[in-house]
Amino acid sequence: MNKKELIEKYHVAAPRYTSYPTVPYWKAESFDIHKWSKAVVRAFDKSNSEDGISLYIHLPFCEDLCTYCGCNTRITKNHGVERPYIETLLKEWQLYLNLFSTKPVIRELHLGGGTPTFFSPEHLDLLINGLLKDTEVHEEAEFSFEAHPANTTEAHLITLGNLGFKRLSLGIQDFDPQVQLAINRIQSVEQVEKVSDLARKNGYYSLNYDLIYGLPNQTFSGLGDTIEEVLRLKPDRIAFYSYAHVPWMRPGQRRYTENDLPSPECKQELYELGRKLLKEGGYVEIGMDHFTLDTDSLYQAEKNGTLHRNFMGYTHQYSRLMVGLGVSSISDTWDAFAQNAKTVETYRELVNEGEFPIVKGHALNNTDLLIRKHILNIMCKGYTNWTSLEKENDVFAEGIERMRWLAQDGLVVLSPYELQVTGFGKRFLRNICMMLDARLWESQPGTQQFSLAD
C-alpha cells in the first residue's frame, strides 16, 4: 500500500487523547459528587506534598466568534460579565479548598478560553490574587495564559507578569487574509510581533504560537508565507494543529462547507510542508502537533522521558491532581475525571448554591488505568512496553493484537512486550492509540463523535 493509500485509510474520526477514557465514553451513571470528593482528597494528599497541584481556569468569553474554534465559548461585547464570573470562580475554588487538609502548593496555573485577554488587567489581577491568597506557590511553578494578539495590551502583560506568569500562547492559525476572513480570526503580523516583543521585554521567557493546517481557503503559498513570518519571530514553541471540522458540534463552522476545505490528500501535504519548513527552521518535533527549539522545556522533557500530556496539552511537569475551574472545565485526579456545567448560567447557579458545578464524571477502573498509562506513553514517548502480567488482562491484550494491523502498514514496530512508533507512524498517533481504546471498541457510536485523525 503506497503512502497516499495509507493516508486515505487512516483518515478516520479519532480522539485527541488528552484523556483516557475519552469524554464520550465516561460512565457518568456510576459517578457522584461524594466519590469525586474522595478522589480529590486522595490525589491532593499524594501530590501536594511532592509535586504540588495544577490549576486550569476556563475564561469562556470572546467578543467575536472564531468559526474554526472547537472550544466552549460565550460571545459577548458586554464586559459587565467579567466580575460576576470571577466571583463565581473564586467561590468554586473555595469548595476545593474546603476539601484540602493543608494549603495547596500550586505547581502549574493556566488561563484558557475563550479569550482570557477579554478580561481587563484589573479583573485578572483580582482573579489571580484571589486564587493564590490561601496557597503556596511552588519554587518551580509555571503560570501561562492564552491570548488574542488583537486585544492583548502591555497592561495585560505587565499585570500578569507581576503575578508570576512567564509563558504566553498566541493564537495565530494563519496569516493569510482569505483564511482569516473565512474563520473570522483577524490579526496582523505586526500585532503578533508587537505583543511578542512586549512579552519578551516584560520578562516572559516562553512564547508559543498556535498554527492550524486544513483550514478553509488555505493554500500552500499562504501557509508557507505564514511559517516564514513565524520563523522570523522565532517563538520558543509552536503548536501545529490539524483543523477539526465538527459542524454538528460547532455550528459556527457552517459558515463554510467541506468544499472550502482542502482534500484529505491536500491537507496531509499542507502538514508535510509545515513540518518540513519548521524542521528546516531549527524546530524539533515533540509528541503530536508540537515543535520546539532545543532550549525549550518540552524538548528537555522529551529527552529526559518526563513529557506529560493532560487536558491542557503537553507539559514538562506532572501533577497528580489537576483542578479545572470554570465553565466546562475538566478536573483530573488520575483515577477519576469530572467536568463542569457547559453553560455560564448553570455553572453560576450551582456554585452560588454551594455545590460543585460538576455535571458528569468517570471513575477509572484497573483496566482503564492500565490502558491510560500505555496511551500516555505512546502520545509522549512514541514507545511503550508491558509485562507478562499486564498482558494477562484480556482487554489490554486485545488492543495489542489490534496493533498488528498497524505493524503491517509500517506505523509501529511490535514485539511480544513492546511497541515503537515509526517515523512514518508518528503522524498517526491518534490512530495508534485508538487500537488500545477498549471503550471505543466496546461501544461504537451511532454518530460521529470526533474530528478526522489527520
ROGU-57620 format. One record per residue (C-alpha): x negated, y negated, z negated; residue in one letter; chain. Coordinates in steps of 0.05 Angstrom, whole numbers, padded with zeros to 5 digits. Layout:
<recs>
east: X north: Y up: Z resn: a chain: A;
...
</recs>
This chain:
<recs>
east: 00000 north: 00000 up: 00000 resn: m chain: A;
east: -00030 north: -00067 up: 00020 resn: n chain: A;
east: -00034 north: -00130 up: -00022 resn: k chain: A;
east: 00028 north: -00161 up: 00010 resn: k chain: A;
east: 00069 north: -00098 up: -00003 resn: e chain: A;
east: 00046 north: -00095 up: -00075 resn: l chain: A;
east: 00065 north: -00168 up: -00087 resn: i chain: A;
east: 00135 north: -00154 up: -00059 resn: e chain: A;
east: 00141 north: -00091 up: -00101 resn: k chain: A;
east: 00126 north: -00126 up: -00166 resn: y chain: A;
east: 00167 north: -00188 up: -00150 resn: h chain: A;
east: 00219 north: -00169 up: -00202 resn: v chain: A;
east: 00251 north: -00202 up: -00263 resn: a chain: A;
east: 00206 north: -00195 up: -00323 resn: a chain: A;
east: 00200 north: -00226 up: -00393 resn: p chain: A;
east: 00142 north: -00272 up: -00410 resn: r chain: A;
east: 00128 north: -00232 up: -00474 resn: y chain: A;
east: 00118 north: -00286 up: -00525 resn: t chain: A;
east: 00150 north: -00234 up: -00570 resn: s chain: A;
east: 00169 north: -00161 up: -00573 resn: y chain: A;
east: 00225 north: -00143 up: -00573 resn: p chain: A;
east: 00246 north: -00200 up: -00526 resn: t chain: A;
east: 00305 north: -00241 up: -00548 resn: v chain: A;
east: 00359 north: -00208 up: -00504 resn: p chain: A;
east: 00344 north: -00141 up: -00538 resn: y chain: A;
east: 00345 north: -00163 up: -00610 resn: w chain: A;
east: 00391 north: -00120 up: -00654 resn: k chain: A;
east: 00427 north: -00180 up: -00684 resn: a chain: A;
east: 00484 north: -00139 up: -00712 resn: e chain: A;
east: 00438 north: -00108 up: -00765 resn: s chain: A;
east: 00406 north: -00174 up: -00785 resn: f chain: A;
east: 00427 north: -00220 up: -00841 resn: d chain: A;
east: 00400 north: -00281 up: -00878 resn: i chain: A;
east: 00385 north: -00241 up: -00941 resn: h chain: A;
east: 00339 north: -00194 up: -00901 resn: k chain: A;
east: 00308 north: -00254 up: -00867 resn: w chain: A;
east: 00293 north: -00290 up: -00933 resn: s chain: A;
east: 00258 north: -00227 up: -00959 resn: k chain: A;
east: 00217 north: -00221 up: -00896 resn: a chain: A;
east: 00196 north: -00294 up: -00902 resn: v chain: A;
east: 00174 north: -00285 up: -00974 resn: v chain: A;
east: 00134 north: -00222 up: -00956 resn: r chain: A;
east: 00099 north: -00257 up: -00898 resn: a chain: A;
east: 00086 north: -00320 up: -00939 resn: f chain: A;
east: 00054 north: -00282 up: -00996 resn: d chain: A;
east: 00008 north: -00246 up: -00947 resn: k chain: A;
east: -00011 north: -00304 up: -00902 resn: s chain: A;
east: -00011 north: -00366 up: -00945 resn: n chain: A;
east: -00069 north: -00343 up: -00989 resn: s chain: A;
east: -00110 north: -00321 up: -00929 resn: e chain: A;
east: -00099 north: -00360 up: -00865 resn: d chain: A;
east: -00042 north: -00407 up: -00880 resn: g chain: A;
east: 00023 north: -00413 up: -00841 resn: i chain: A;
east: 00044 north: -00442 up: -00774 resn: s chain: A;
east: 00099 north: -00493 up: -00763 resn: l chain: A;
east: 00135 north: -00505 up: -00697 resn: y chain: A;
east: 00182 north: -00565 up: -00694 resn: i chain: A;
east: 00231 north: -00569 up: -00636 resn: h chain: A;
east: 00250 north: -00641 up: -00616 resn: l chain: A;
east: 00302 north: -00630 up: -00562 resn: p chain: A;
east: 00317 north: -00700 up: -00537 resn: f chain: A;
east: 00299 north: -00726 up: -00468 resn: c chain: A;
east: 00322 north: -00789 up: -00433 resn: e chain: A;
east: 00327 north: -00753 up: -00366 resn: d chain: A;
east: 00336 north: -00681 up: -00344 resn: l chain: A;
east: 00276 north: -00648 up: -00310 resn: c chain: A;
east: 00313 north: -00599 up: -00266 resn: t chain: A;
east: 00259 north: -00545 up: -00267 resn: y chain: A;
east: 00259 north: -00542 up: -00343 resn: c chain: A;
east: 00280 north: -00480 up: -00380 resn: g chain: A;
east: 00274 north: -00509 up: -00450 resn: c chain: A;
east: 00331 north: -00525 up: -00497 resn: n chain: A;
east: 00343 north: -00600 up: -00487 resn: t chain: A;
east: 00394 north: -00654 up: -00502 resn: r chain: A;
east: 00395 north: -00711 up: -00451 resn: i chain: A;
east: 00410 north: -00779 up: -00480 resn: t chain: A;
east: 00385 north: -00851 up: -00479 resn: k chain: A;
east: 00414 north: -00863 up: -00548 resn: n chain: A;
east: 00354 north: -00867 up: -00595 resn: h chain: A;
east: 00401 north: -00872 up: -00654 resn: g chain: A;
east: 00397 north: -00795 up: -00655 resn: v chain: A;
east: 00325 north: -00796 up: -00679 resn: e chain: A;
east: 00332 north: -00809 up: -00754 resn: r chain: A;
east: 00392 north: -00763 up: -00768 resn: p chain: A;
east: 00356 north: -00707 up: -00732 resn: y chain: A;
east: 00292 north: -00718 up: -00772 resn: i chain: A;
east: 00331 north: -00719 up: -00837 resn: e chain: A;
east: 00361 north: -00652 up: -00818 resn: t chain: A;
east: 00293 north: -00623 up: -00801 resn: l chain: A;
east: 00267 north: -00642 up: -00870 resn: l chain: A;
east: 00328 north: -00611 up: -00903 resn: k chain: A;
east: 00316 north: -00547 up: -00865 resn: e chain: A;
east: 00242 north: -00547 up: -00886 resn: w chain: A;
east: 00265 north: -00555 up: -00958 resn: q chain: A;
east: 00305 north: -00490 up: -00951 resn: l chain: A;
east: 00240 north: -00454 up: -00935 resn: y chain: A;
east: 00201 north: -00490 up: -00990 resn: l chain: A;
east: 00253 north: -00463 up: -01039 resn: n chain: A;
east: 00232 north: -00392 up: -01019 resn: l chain: A;
east: 00157 north: -00403 up: -01028 resn: f chain: A;
east: 00123 north: -00386 up: -01094 resn: s chain: A;
east: 00067 north: -00436 up: -01083 resn: t chain: A;
east: 00051 north: -00496 up: -01039 resn: k chain: A;
east: 00046 north: -00474 up: -00967 resn: p chain: A;
east: -00021 north: -00483 up: -00932 resn: v chain: A;
east: -00009 north: -00510 up: -00862 resn: i chain: A;
east: -00057 north: -00480 up: -00811 resn: r chain: A;
east: -00022 north: -00498 up: -00747 resn: e chain: A;
east: 00032 north: -00550 up: -00731 resn: l chain: A;
east: 00061 north: -00562 up: -00662 resn: h chain: A;
east: 00114 north: -00610 up: -00637 resn: l chain: A;
east: 00151 north: -00584 up: -00576 resn: g chain: A;
east: 00213 north: -00603 up: -00538 resn: g chain: A;
east: 00248 north: -00633 up: -00505 resn: g chain: A;
east: 00203 north: -00693 up: -00507 resn: t chain: A;
east: 00170 north: -00706 up: -00574 resn: p chain: A;
east: 00149 north: -00775 up: -00550 resn: t chain: A;
east: 00223 north: -00792 up: -00542 resn: f chain: A;
east: 00217 north: -00807 up: -00616 resn: f chain: A;
east: 00187 north: -00873 up: -00638 resn: s chain: A;
east: 00119 north: -00872 up: -00672 resn: p chain: A;
east: 00152 north: -00896 up: -00736 resn: e chain: A;
east: 00201 north: -00837 up: -00736 resn: h chain: A;
east: 00146 north: -00787 up: -00720 resn: l chain: A;
east: 00107 north: -00815 up: -00780 resn: d chain: A;
east: 00169 north: -00805 up: -00824 resn: l chain: A;
east: 00176 north: -00734 up: -00799 resn: l chain: A;
east: 00104 north: -00711 up: -00808 resn: i chain: A;
east: 00095 north: -00744 up: -00875 resn: n chain: A;
east: 00160 north: -00713 up: -00898 resn: g chain: A;
east: 00137 north: -00644 up: -00876 resn: l chain: A;
east: 00068 north: -00649 up: -00907 resn: l chain: A;
east: 00084 north: -00682 up: -00974 resn: k chain: A;
east: 00093 north: -00616 up: -01011 resn: d chain: A;
east: 00040 north: -00577 up: -00975 resn: t chain: A;
east: -00035 north: -00569 up: -00969 resn: e chain: A;
east: -00069 north: -00575 up: -00901 resn: v chain: A;
east: -00120 north: -00521 up: -00884 resn: h chain: A;
east: -00190 north: -00547 up: -00872 resn: e chain: A;
east: -00188 north: -00516 up: -00802 resn: e chain: A;
east: -00117 north: -00538 up: -00787 resn: a chain: A;
east: -00098 north: -00558 up: -00717 resn: e chain: A;
east: -00040 north: -00604 up: -00701 resn: f chain: A;
east: -00015 north: -00611 up: -00630 resn: s chain: A;
east: 00042 north: -00642 up: -00591 resn: f chain: A;
east: 00073 north: -00643 up: -00522 resn: e chain: A;
east: 00082 north: -00709 up: -00487 resn: a chain: A;
east: 00111 north: -00741 up: -00425 resn: h chain: A;
east: 00058 north: -00784 up: -00391 resn: p chain: A;
east: 00110 north: -00835 up: -00372 resn: a chain: A;
east: 00132 north: -00853 up: -00443 resn: n chain: A;
east: 00072 north: -00837 up: -00487 resn: t chain: A;
east: 00043 north: -00901 up: -00516 resn: t chain: A;
east: -00022 north: -00916 up: -00552 resn: e chain: A;
east: 00020 north: -00926 up: -00614 resn: a chain: A;
east: 00044 north: -00854 up: -00608 resn: h chain: A;
east: -00028 north: -00830 up: -00602 resn: l chain: A;
east: -00054 north: -00873 up: -00659 resn: i chain: A;
east: 00003 north: -00855 up: -00706 resn: t chain: A;
east: -00002 north: -00780 up: -00694 resn: l chain: A;
east: -00078 north: -00782 up: -00693 resn: g chain: A;
east: -00078 north: -00814 up: -00762 resn: n chain: A;
east: -00033 north: -00757 up: -00785 resn: l chain: A;
east: -00083 north: -00704 up: -00762 resn: g chain: A;
east: -00062 north: -00690 up: -00690 resn: f chain: A;
east: -00121 north: -00678 up: -00644 resn: k chain: A;
east: -00090 north: -00634 up: -00590 resn: r chain: A;
east: -00046 north: -00663 up: -00535 resn: l chain: A;
east: -00009 north: -00628 up: -00479 resn: s chain: A;
east: 00016 north: -00668 up: -00419 resn: l chain: A;
east: 00069 north: -00641 up: -00373 resn: g chain: A;
east: 00048 north: -00657 up: -00301 resn: i chain: A;
east: 00074 north: -00599 up: -00259 resn: q chain: A;
east: 00055 north: -00630 up: -00191 resn: d chain: A;
east: 00035 north: -00700 up: -00168 resn: f chain: A;
east: 00068 north: -00692 up: -00100 resn: d chain: A;
east: 00123 north: -00746 up: -00096 resn: p chain: A;
east: 00170 north: -00698 up: -00058 resn: q chain: A;
east: 00164 north: -00645 up: -00112 resn: v chain: A;
east: 00172 north: -00697 up: -00167 resn: q chain: A;
east: 00235 north: -00723 up: -00135 resn: l chain: A;
east: 00265 north: -00653 up: -00129 resn: a chain: A;
east: 00251 north: -00635 up: -00202 resn: i chain: A;
east: 00266 north: -00706 up: -00229 resn: n chain: A;
east: 00198 north: -00710 up: -00263 resn: r chain: A;
east: 00165 north: -00775 up: -00244 resn: i chain: A;
east: 00097 north: -00795 up: -00268 resn: q chain: A;
east: 00037 north: -00821 up: -00230 resn: s chain: A;
east: -00036 north: -00801 up: -00232 resn: v chain: A;
east: -00050 north: -00869 up: -00262 resn: e chain: A;
east: -00003 north: -00857 up: -00320 resn: q chain: A;
east: -00034 north: -00789 up: -00335 resn: v chain: A;
east: -00104 north: -00818 up: -00331 resn: e chain: A;
east: -00085 north: -00876 up: -00378 resn: k chain: A;
east: -00055 north: -00830 up: -00431 resn: v chain: A;
east: -00115 north: -00782 up: -00425 resn: s chain: A;
east: -00165 north: -00839 up: -00433 resn: d chain: A;
east: -00127 north: -00868 up: -00493 resn: l chain: A;
east: -00123 north: -00800 up: -00526 resn: a chain: A;
east: -00198 north: -00788 up: -00519 resn: r chain: A;
east: -00211 north: -00859 up: -00543 resn: k chain: A;
east: -00170 north: -00845 up: -00605 resn: n chain: A;
east: -00205 north: -00781 up: -00625 resn: g chain: A;
east: -00165 north: -00726 up: -00590 resn: y chain: A;
east: -00214 north: -00670 up: -00575 resn: y chain: A;
east: -00169 north: -00625 up: -00534 resn: s chain: A;
east: -00125 north: -00643 up: -00475 resn: l chain: A;
east: -00081 north: -00593 up: -00438 resn: n chain: A;
east: -00045 north: -00605 up: -00372 resn: y chain: A;
east: 00015 north: -00564 up: -00352 resn: d chain: A;
east: 00019 north: -00547 up: -00277 resn: l chain: A;
east: 00072 north: -00504 up: -00242 resn: i chain: A;
east: 00069 north: -00466 up: -00177 resn: y chain: A;
east: 00130 north: -00444 up: -00138 resn: g chain: A;
east: 00168 north: -00510 up: -00145 resn: l chain: A;
east: 00218 north: -00536 up: -00093 resn: p chain: A;
east: 00184 north: -00572 up: -00034 resn: n chain: A;
east: 00115 north: -00552 up: -00059 resn: q chain: A;
east: 00062 north: -00547 up: -00006 resn: t chain: A;
east: -00010 north: -00521 up: -00003 resn: f chain: A;
east: -00036 north: -00591 up: 00012 resn: s chain: A;
east: 00005 north: -00622 up: -00044 resn: g chain: A;
east: -00017 north: -00572 up: -00095 resn: l chain: A;
east: -00089 north: -00578 up: -00071 resn: g chain: A;
east: -00086 north: -00654 up: -00080 resn: d chain: A;
east: -00056 north: -00646 up: -00149 resn: t chain: A;
east: -00111 north: -00599 up: -00172 resn: i chain: A;
east: -00164 north: -00645 up: -00142 resn: e chain: A;
east: -00138 north: -00701 up: -00187 resn: e chain: A;
east: -00134 north: -00654 up: -00247 resn: v chain: A;
east: -00206 north: -00632 up: -00237 resn: l chain: A;
east: -00228 north: -00705 up: -00234 resn: r chain: A;
east: -00192 north: -00719 up: -00301 resn: l chain: A;
east: -00221 north: -00655 up: -00330 resn: k chain: A;
east: -00174 north: -00633 up: -00386 resn: p chain: A;
east: -00201 north: -00581 up: -00434 resn: d chain: A;
east: -00149 north: -00530 up: -00414 resn: r chain: A;
east: -00096 north: -00521 up: -00360 resn: i chain: A;
east: -00033 north: -00480 up: -00363 resn: a chain: A;
east: -00015 north: -00459 up: -00292 resn: f chain: A;
east: 00055 north: -00430 up: -00298 resn: y chain: A;
east: 00099 north: -00395 up: -00249 resn: s chain: A;
east: 00164 north: -00432 up: -00237 resn: y chain: A;
east: 00222 north: -00394 up: -00269 resn: a chain: A;
east: 00284 north: -00401 up: -00225 resn: h chain: A;
east: 00343 north: -00383 up: -00270 resn: v chain: A;
east: 00401 north: -00428 up: -00247 resn: p chain: A;
east: 00452 north: -00382 up: -00281 resn: w chain: A;
east: 00420 north: -00403 up: -00347 resn: m chain: A;
east: 00396 north: -00474 up: -00328 resn: r chain: A;
east: 00450 north: -00508 up: -00284 resn: p chain: A;
east: 00403 north: -00567 up: -00271 resn: g chain: A;
east: 00365 north: -00521 up: -00224 resn: q chain: A;
east: 00425 north: -00521 up: -00178 resn: r chain: A;
east: 00401 north: -00589 up: -00154 resn: r chain: A;
east: 00363 north: -00549 up: -00101 resn: y chain: A;
east: 00372 north: -00480 up: -00072 resn: t chain: A;
east: 00329 north: -00418 up: -00061 resn: e chain: A;
east: 00318 north: -00445 up: 00010 resn: n chain: A;
east: 00278 north: -00503 up: -00021 resn: d chain: A;
east: 00232 north: -00454 up: -00058 resn: l chain: A;
east: 00171 north: -00421 up: -00028 resn: p chain: A;
east: 00179 north: -00348 up: -00008 resn: s chain: A;
east: 00150 north: -00295 up: -00056 resn: p chain: A;
east: 00090 north: -00287 up: -00010 resn: e chain: A;
east: 00080 north: -00362 up: -00004 resn: c chain: A;
east: 00088 north: -00370 up: -00079 resn: k chain: A;
east: 00033 north: -00319 up: -00090 resn: q chain: A;
east: -00011 north: -00356 up: -00041 resn: e chain: A;
east: 00001 north: -00420 up: -00080 resn: l chain: A;
east: -00021 north: -00385 up: -00143 resn: y chain: A;
east: -00083 north: -00357 up: -00107 resn: e chain: A;
east: -00100 north: -00427 up: -00082 resn: l chain: A;
east: -00093 north: -00458 up: -00151 resn: g chain: A;
east: -00132 north: -00403 up: -00184 resn: r chain: A;
east: -00188 north: -00409 up: -00133 resn: k chain: A;
east: -00193 north: -00484 up: -00140 resn: l chain: A;
east: -00192 north: -00483 up: -00216 resn: l chain: A;
east: -00246 north: -00430 up: -00220 resn: k chain: A;
east: -00289 north: -00467 up: -00169 resn: e chain: A;
east: -00278 north: -00529 up: -00212 resn: g chain: A;
east: -00310 north: -00496 up: -00272 resn: g chain: A;
east: -00250 north: -00467 up: -00308 resn: y chain: A;
east: -00246 north: -00396 up: -00336 resn: v chain: A;
east: -00183 north: -00355 up: -00331 resn: e chain: A;
east: -00156 north: -00337 up: -00400 resn: i chain: A;
east: -00100 north: -00287 up: -00414 resn: g chain: A;
east: -00040 north: -00303 up: -00369 resn: m chain: A;
east: -00028 north: -00371 up: -00337 resn: d chain: A;
east: -00085 north: -00407 up: -00374 resn: h chain: A;
east: -00152 north: -00436 up: -00351 resn: f chain: A;
east: -00202 north: -00469 up: -00397 resn: t chain: A;
east: -00271 north: -00500 up: -00399 resn: l chain: A;
east: -00323 north: -00455 up: -00432 resn: d chain: A;
east: -00325 north: -00505 up: -00490 resn: t chain: A;
east: -00251 north: -00494 up: -00507 resn: d chain: A;
east: -00228 north: -00455 up: -00568 resn: s chain: A;
east: -00184 north: -00409 up: -00526 resn: l chain: A;
east: -00246 north: -00388 up: -00486 resn: y chain: A;
east: -00284 north: -00375 up: -00550 resn: q chain: A;
east: -00225 north: -00335 up: -00578 resn: a chain: A;
east: -00221 north: -00290 up: -00517 resn: e chain: A;
east: -00297 north: -00279 up: -00520 resn: k chain: A;
east: -00291 north: -00261 up: -00594 resn: n chain: A;
east: -00229 north: -00218 up: -00585 resn: g chain: A;
east: -00187 north: -00263 up: -00630 resn: t chain: A;
east: -00140 north: -00293 up: -00578 resn: l chain: A;
east: -00068 north: -00291 up: -00602 resn: h chain: A;
east: 00000 north: -00303 up: -00570 resn: r chain: A;
east: 00065 north: -00325 up: -00603 resn: n chain: A;
east: 00127 north: -00366 up: -00587 resn: f chain: A;
east: 00082 north: -00428 up: -00579 resn: m chain: A;
east: 00040 north: -00392 up: -00527 resn: g chain: A;
east: -00034 north: -00374 up: -00532 resn: y chain: A;
east: -00073 north: -00396 up: -00593 resn: t chain: A;
east: -00141 north: -00382 up: -00622 resn: h chain: A;
east: -00110 north: -00376 up: -00691 resn: q chain: A;
east: -00066 north: -00322 up: -00723 resn: y chain: A;
east: -00016 north: -00336 up: -00777 resn: s chain: A;
east: 00029 north: -00280 up: -00800 resn: r chain: A;
east: 00084 north: -00330 up: -00816 resn: l chain: A;
east: 00107 north: -00379 up: -00764 resn: m chain: A;
east: 00166 north: -00422 up: -00785 resn: v chain: A;
east: 00206 north: -00454 up: -00730 resn: g chain: A;
east: 00247 north: -00516 up: -00749 resn: l chain: A;
east: 00300 north: -00550 up: -00706 resn: g chain: A;
east: 00350 north: -00531 up: -00653 resn: v chain: A;
east: 00338 north: -00463 up: -00620 resn: s chain: A;
east: 00270 north: -00454 up: -00656 resn: s chain: A;
east: 00247 north: -00383 up: -00668 resn: i chain: A;
east: 00211 north: -00361 up: -00731 resn: s chain: A;
east: 00166 north: -00300 up: -00737 resn: d chain: A;
east: 00144 north: -00260 up: -00799 resn: t chain: A;
east: 00110 north: -00207 up: -00755 resn: w chain: A;
east: 00162 north: -00155 up: -00777 resn: d chain: A;
east: 00223 north: -00199 up: -00764 resn: a chain: A;
east: 00247 north: -00255 up: -00718 resn: f chain: A;
east: 00301 north: -00307 up: -00728 resn: a chain: A;
east: 00329 north: -00360 up: -00681 resn: q chain: A;
east: 00365 north: -00425 up: -00700 resn: n chain: A;
east: 00431 north: -00450 up: -00671 resn: a chain: A;
east: 00424 north: -00476 up: -00600 resn: k chain: A;
east: 00466 north: -00539 up: -00606 resn: t chain: A;
east: 00449 north: -00601 up: -00646 resn: v chain: A;
east: 00519 north: -00603 up: -00676 resn: e chain: A;
east: 00519 north: -00532 up: -00702 resn: t chain: A;
east: 00447 north: -00538 up: -00726 resn: y chain: A;
east: 00461 north: -00601 up: -00766 resn: r chain: A;
east: 00527 north: -00574 up: -00794 resn: e chain: A;
east: 00494 north: -00511 up: -00822 resn: l chain: A;
east: 00434 north: -00547 up: -00852 resn: v chain: A;
east: 00477 north: -00601 up: -00883 resn: n chain: A;
east: 00518 north: -00546 up: -00916 resn: e chain: A;
east: 00454 north: -00520 up: -00948 resn: g chain: A;
east: 00449 north: -00459 up: -00903 resn: e chain: A;
east: 00393 north: -00434 up: -00858 resn: f chain: A;
east: 00416 north: -00452 up: -00787 resn: p chain: A;
east: 00399 north: -00382 up: -00762 resn: i chain: A;
east: 00448 north: -00350 up: -00714 resn: v chain: A;
east: 00411 north: -00287 up: -00692 resn: k chain: A;
east: 00351 north: -00246 up: -00711 resn: g chain: A;
east: 00317 north: -00179 up: -00708 resn: h chain: A;
east: 00281 north: -00135 up: -00759 resn: a chain: A;
east: 00226 north: -00095 up: -00725 resn: l chain: A;
east: 00223 north: -00020 up: -00738 resn: n chain: A;
east: 00158 north: 00020 up: -00737 resn: n chain: A;
east: 00164 north: 00034 up: -00662 resn: t chain: A;
east: 00176 north: -00040 up: -00648 resn: d chain: A;
east: 00114 north: -00057 up: -00687 resn: l chain: A;
east: 00072 north: -00006 up: -00650 resn: l chain: A;
east: 00094 north: -00030 up: -00582 resn: i chain: A;
east: 00087 north: -00102 up: -00603 resn: r chain: A;
east: 00014 north: -00090 up: -00621 resn: k chain: A;
east: -00003 north: -00060 up: -00554 resn: h chain: A;
east: 00035 north: -00111 up: -00513 resn: i chain: A;
east: -00002 north: -00166 up: -00551 resn: l chain: A;
east: -00069 north: -00131 up: -00535 resn: n chain: A;
east: -00051 north: -00129 up: -00461 resn: i chain: A;
east: -00030 north: -00202 up: -00460 resn: m chain: A;
east: -00091 north: -00227 up: -00498 resn: c chain: A;
east: -00147 north: -00178 up: -00482 resn: k chain: A;
east: -00125 north: -00143 up: -00418 resn: g chain: A;
east: -00141 north: -00079 up: -00455 resn: y chain: A;
east: -00113 north: -00033 up: -00508 resn: t chain: A;
east: -00126 north: 00035 up: -00538 resn: n chain: A;
east: -00087 north: 00081 up: -00583 resn: w chain: A;
east: -00097 north: 00140 up: -00629 resn: t chain: A;
east: -00071 north: 00211 up: -00622 resn: s chain: A;
east: -00023 north: 00196 up: -00680 resn: l chain: A;
east: 00006 north: 00136 up: -00643 resn: e chain: A;
east: 00015 north: 00177 up: -00581 resn: k chain: A;
east: 00058 north: 00225 up: -00621 resn: e chain: A;
east: 00111 north: 00170 up: -00621 resn: n chain: A;
east: 00155 north: 00194 up: -00563 resn: d chain: A;
east: 00179 north: 00125 up: -00545 resn: v chain: A;
east: 00109 north: 00097 up: -00540 resn: f chain: A;
east: 00085 north: 00159 up: -00503 resn: a chain: A;
east: 00140 north: 00148 up: -00451 resn: e chain: A;
east: 00113 north: 00078 up: -00440 resn: g chain: A;
east: 00042 north: 00103 up: -00429 resn: i chain: A;
east: 00069 north: 00154 up: -00380 resn: e chain: A;
east: 00103 north: 00098 up: -00340 resn: r chain: A;
east: 00035 north: 00064 up: -00335 resn: m chain: A;
east: 00014 north: 00119 up: -00287 resn: r chain: A;
east: 00056 north: 00085 up: -00233 resn: w chain: A;
east: 00015 north: 00022 up: -00242 resn: l chain: A;
east: -00051 north: 00060 up: -00243 resn: a chain: A;
east: -00034 north: 00089 up: -00175 resn: q chain: A;
east: -00026 north: 00018 up: -00149 resn: d chain: A;
east: -00092 north: -00006 up: -00179 resn: g chain: A;
east: -00062 north: -00052 up: -00232 resn: l chain: A;
east: -00092 north: -00013 up: -00291 resn: v chain: A;
east: -00144 north: 00039 up: -00305 resn: v chain: A;
east: -00113 north: 00092 up: -00350 resn: l chain: A;
east: -00148 north: 00145 up: -00391 resn: s chain: A;
east: -00118 north: 00190 up: -00446 resn: p chain: A;
east: -00128 north: 00139 up: -00501 resn: y chain: A;
east: -00139 north: 00071 up: -00469 resn: e chain: A;
east: -00116 north: 00023 up: -00416 resn: l chain: A;
east: -00156 north: -00031 up: -00379 resn: q chain: A;
east: -00122 north: -00083 up: -00335 resn: v chain: A;
east: -00159 north: -00090 up: -00269 resn: t chain: A;
east: -00179 north: -00156 up: -00238 resn: g chain: A;
east: -00122 north: -00149 up: -00188 resn: f chain: A;
east: -00074 north: -00127 up: -00243 resn: g chain: A;
east: -00087 north: -00189 up: -00284 resn: k chain: A;
east: -00035 north: -00229 up: -00244 resn: r chain: A;
east: 00016 north: -00175 up: -00261 resn: f chain: A;
east: 00010 north: -00175 up: -00337 resn: l chain: A;
east: 00086 north: -00184 up: -00346 resn: r chain: A;
east: 00099 north: -00123 up: -00302 resn: n chain: A;
east: 00047 north: -00082 up: -00340 resn: i chain: A;
east: 00078 north: -00099 up: -00408 resn: c chain: A;
east: 00146 north: -00080 up: -00381 resn: m chain: A;
east: 00124 north: -00008 up: -00377 resn: m chain: A;
east: 00117 north: -00007 up: -00453 resn: l chain: A;
east: 00182 north: -00046 up: -00465 resn: d chain: A;
east: 00224 north: 00011 up: -00493 resn: a chain: A;
east: 00284 north: -00033 up: -00510 resn: r chain: A;
east: 00287 north: -00059 up: -00438 resn: l chain: A;
east: 00285 north: 00012 up: -00411 resn: w chain: A;
east: 00337 north: 00036 up: -00460 resn: e chain: A;
east: 00389 north: -00016 up: -00440 resn: s chain: A;
east: 00381 north: -00045 up: -00372 resn: q chain: A;
east: 00424 north: -00109 up: -00368 resn: p chain: A;
east: 00483 north: -00115 up: -00321 resn: g chain: A;
east: 00459 north: -00185 up: -00302 resn: t chain: A;
east: 00391 north: -00215 up: -00292 resn: q chain: A;
east: 00360 north: -00238 up: -00358 resn: q chain: A;
east: 00291 north: -00261 up: -00338 resn: f chain: A;
east: 00254 north: -00300 up: -00284 resn: s chain: A;
east: 00215 north: -00265 up: -00230 resn: l chain: A;
east: 00146 north: -00240 up: -00251 resn: a chain: A;
east: 00105 north: -00280 up: -00202 resn: d chain: A;
</recs>
